[in-house]
């Protein structure tokens, strides 16, 4: 179980190191006056610092190594 969590953290860490964020489009209402509605597409960006991916990667490696040692005993 711990080994699977460690592997998942490693994969997530690598992904977060490669892609430091993503952008999506959201439709927002600008004017809503009865039958008249005006909307616009707004680009939103979600980003995270690269060290978060590095921390997840290192944490996953530590979990995998410690899980392997405890299963060998």
N, C-alpha and C positions, 0 to 999 in steps of 0.2 A: 504493500500500500504506500509506504513512504517513498519507495523507489519510483512509483508511478507519479507521485506528486513532484518529486525532484526532476524527473524527465519533463513533466509539463512546465515547470518553472524554467528549465533550460530552454525549451522551445519558445516559450513566451518571451524570455529575455533576449534571445537571438532575434526574434521578430521585432521587438521594440528597439533593438540597436540598429536594425536595417531601416525600418520605417519609424521615423521619429514623430509621426502624426498623420492625420488624414483630414480631408476637407469634404464637406457635404453641403448640399444646397437645401435651403428651407424657404418655403413660400410664406411670406408674412403679409398680413392685411395692413395697408397703409391708410385707406379710407373706407369706412363702412357707414354710409349714410343712406339707410333704407335700401332702395333697389339699386343704388349705385355702390359698387365695391371696386376698389383698386388694390391690387396686390403686386408685390415685387418678389423676385427671387433673390435671396441673400445667401452669400457664401459664408459658411461658418467653418472655423478651423479648430481642431482639437490637436494639441501637441503636448509632448512630455519631454523632459530632459533625458539625454542619452544615459546618464548615470543610473536611472531607474532600471533600464534594461540590463545594465551591467550588474547591478545589485541582485536582480532576479536570476541572472545567469550564474553568478557566484553562489548564491543561496541554493540553487538547484543542484550545482555540482557538490556542494557540501552535504546536502541531504542524500544524494545518490551514493557518495563515498561512505558516509556513516551507515547508511542502510545496508550496504554491501558488507561492511565489517561486522555488523551485528548479526547478519544472516549466516556468516561463515563460522561464527562461534558455536 
